[in-house]
Amino acid sequence: MMNQEYNFFYPYIQKSRRMARIRLGIIIALLVLIGSVFILQLFNFMYSNEMKNRLSALENEISILESNPVVQQYNETVRKYEILSQYGEIITNIDRSIQSIDVINIELFNTLERCFPANINMTSLSLNMYELSIQGNGASLKDVADLENNLRNSEMFDRVHVSVIHHNENIITFSALCLIKDVRKNEAQ
């Protein structure tokens, strides 16, 4: 038979060796985990420093470009274009509505210019709601009568009345009142 030695402490030694291996495994796993976290933090720190350096270099480059007068003019033009494109249509619509409502417009002045004879001068023009008041002077009563006739024949004016005619040496001073047709139509609407 074989001579075999029997160790009575083997079960106890075996158990402590197993515990030592488990402890060693846990310690190695913890060291690997702590080392990985440390390496990751070191990498992040280096990467963030590199990104900060790049960012500061780009900011410096942008500030140099923005200080350039040509770039400033371009940026101002772009800003004005954005404002114009944002509000341009609104302003155009408002202008159209004002032009359509406006009583004293270029058409009124053109009509008055066509109605005035050569020897009549306008000294005052005022508008009160829909009534146009004209003061002026002329060389003769015929010129004042021609003005009254021209205003009556005009498509823009209604109820023309010339009053307050004064003779001062060679100058005749007059006052005329007339209604503007378009204003009365707009008010009726």
C-alpha positions in Angstrom: 0.0 0.0 0.0 1.1 3.3 -0.5 2.3 5.4 2.1 0.2 8.4 2.0 0.3 11.2 4.4 -2.8 12.6 5.6 -2.8 16.3 6.6 -5.4 17.1 9.2 -5.1 20.9 8.6 -5.7 20.7 4.9 -9.4 21.8 5.0 -8.5 24.8 7.1 -5.5 25.8 5.0 -7.5 25.3 1.8 -10.2 27.6 3.1 -7.7 30.3 4.0 -6.0 30.0 0.6 -9.3 30.4 -1.1 -10.1 33.5 0.9 -6.6 34.9 0.1 -7.2 34.4 -3.6 -10.6 36.1 -3.4 -9.1 39.1 -1.5 -6.2 39.3 -4.0 -8.8 39.3 -6.9 -10.9 42.0 -5.3 -7.8 44.1 -4.6 -6.6 43.7 -8.2 -10.0 44.5 -9.5 -10.2 47.6 -7.3 -6.7 48.7 -8.4 -7.6 48.3 -12.1 -10.8 50.2 -11.5 -9.1 53.0 -9.6 -6.3 53.1 -12.2 -8.8 53.3 -15.1 -10.7 56.2 -13.4 -7.4 58.0 -12.8 -6.3 57.5 -16.4 -9.7 58.6 -17.6 -9.6 61.8 -15.5 -6.1 62.5 -16.6 -7.1 62.1 -20.3 -10.2 64.4 -19.7 -8.0 67.0 -18.0 -5.5 67.0 -20.9 -8.3 67.1 -23.5 -10.2 69.9 -21.8 -6.9 72.0 -21.6 -6.4 71.4 -25.3 -9.9 72.4 -26.1 -9.6 75.6 -23.9 -6.4 76.5 -25.8 -8.1 76.0 -29.1 -11.2 78.0 -28.0 -9.0 80.9 -26.8 -7.1 80.8 -30.1 -10.4 80.9 -32.1 -11.8 83.7 -29.9 -8.6 85.7 -30.5 -8.9 85.1 -34.3 -12.6 86.1 -34.2 -11.8 89.3 -32.3 -9.1 90.2 -34.8 -11.6 89.6 -37.6 -14.3 91.6 -35.9 -12.0 94.6 -35.4 -11.4 94.7 -39.2 -13.5 97.6 -40.6 -14.5 95.7 -43.7 -15.9 92.9 -41.5 -17.7 95.4 -39.3 -19.3 97.0 -42.3 -20.3 93.6 -43.6 -21.8 92.6 -40.2 -23.7 96.0 -40.1 -25.0 95.4 -43.6 -26.2 91.9 -42.7 -27.9 93.2 -39.6 -29.7 95.9 -41.6 -30.7 93.4 -44.2 -32.2 91.1 -41.5 -34.1 94.0 -40.0 -35.3 95.0 -43.4 -36.4 91.5 -44.4 -38.1 91.1 -41.0 -40.0 94.4 -41.0 -39.9 95.5 -44.7 -43.2 93.9 -45.8 -44.9 95.4 -42.7 -43.6 98.9 -43.5 -44.5 98.6 -47.2 -48.1 97.6 -46.2 -48.3 100.5 -43.8 -47.0 102.9 -46.4 -49.5 101.7 -48.9 -52.4 102.2 -46.5 -51.1 105.7 -45.5 -50.9 106.6 -49.2 -54.4 105.4 -49.8 -55.7 107.3 -46.8 -53.6 110.4 -47.1 -55.7 113.4 -48.3 -52.8 115.8 -49.0 -50.8 113.8 -51.4 -48.9 114.4 -54.6 -52.1 114.0 -56.6 -53.8 116.8 -54.7 -50.8 119.1 -55.4 -50.7 118.2 -59.1 -54.4 118.9 -59.4 -54.0 122.3 -57.6 -51.1 123.2 -59.9 -53.2 122.5 -63.0 -56.1 124.6 -61.6 -54.1 127.7 -60.8 -53.9 130.3 -63.6 -50.5 131.9 -64.2 -51.2 135.2 -62.4 -52.5 133.6 -59.2 -50.3 133.0 -56.2 -51.2 130.7 -53.3 -50.3 132.2 -49.9 -51.9 129.6 -47.6 -53.3 126.1 -47.9 -55.0 124.3 -45.0 -57.1 121.2 -44.6 -59.7 120.7 -42.0 -61.2 117.2 -42.1 -62.5 117.2 -45.7 -62.6 121.0 -46.4 -59.7 122.5 -48.2 -59.1 126.2 -47.6 -56.9 128.2 -50.1 -55.8 131.8 -49.6 -54.0 133.7 -52.3 -53.7 136.7 -54.4 -53.9 137.5 -58.1 -53.7 140.3 -60.7 -57.3 140.5 -61.7 -60.8 139.3 -60.9 -60.8 137.2 -64.2 -57.8 135.2 -62.8 -59.7 134.5 -59.6 -62.8 133.5 -61.6 -60.7 131.2 -63.7 -59.3 129.5 -60.6 -62.9 129.0 -59.3 -64.0 127.5 -62.6 -60.9 125.2 -62.8 -61.5 123.9 -59.3 -65.2 123.2 -60.1 -64.3 121.4 -63.3 -61.7 119.3 -61.5 -62.7 115.7 -60.6 -61.1 116.0 -57.1 -63.0 119.0 -55.7 -66.7 119.6 -55.0 -68.7 122.6 -53.7 -66.1 125.2 -54.6 -66.8 128.7 -53.2 -64.6 131.8 -53.5 -65.2 134.4 -50.9 -63.5 137.3 -49.2 -62.2 139.2 -52.2 -60.3 142.4 -51.4 -58.9 145.0 -53.8 -55.5 146.5 -52.7 -54.1 148.7 -55.5 -53.2 146.1 -58.3 -53.5 143.0 -56.1 -56.7 141.1 -55.4 -56.7 138.9 -52.3 -59.1 136.0 -52.1 -60.1 133.0 -50.0 -61.5 129.8 -51.5 -63.2 126.8 -49.8 -63.8 123.4 -51.4 -64.6 119.9 -50.4 -62.4 117.0 -51.4 -64.5 114.3 -53.1 -62.3 111.3 -52.1 -62.4 112.1 -48.4 -66.2 112.2 -48.3 -66.3 108.9 -50.1 -63.9 107.3 -47.6 -65.9 108.7 -44.7 -69.1 107.3 -46.1 -67.5 103.9 -46.2 
